[in-house]
Amino acid sequence: MRSDIVPGARFPDYELTDHSGTRRRLSEIQENDPMCLLLARGAY
């Protein structure tokens, strides 16, 4: 796990490609609204 991802810290502003192929940053999606980000790993 990354040492900079801890409770109360600012989350990295990741950029990923959406379903239409457009690159989007988390900050662009969030704007000024609260955001809950769930991270999961494993087999489903």
Secondary structure, 3 states (H helix, E strand, C coil): CCCCCCCCCCCCCCEEECCCCCEEEHHHHHCCCCCCCCCCCCCC
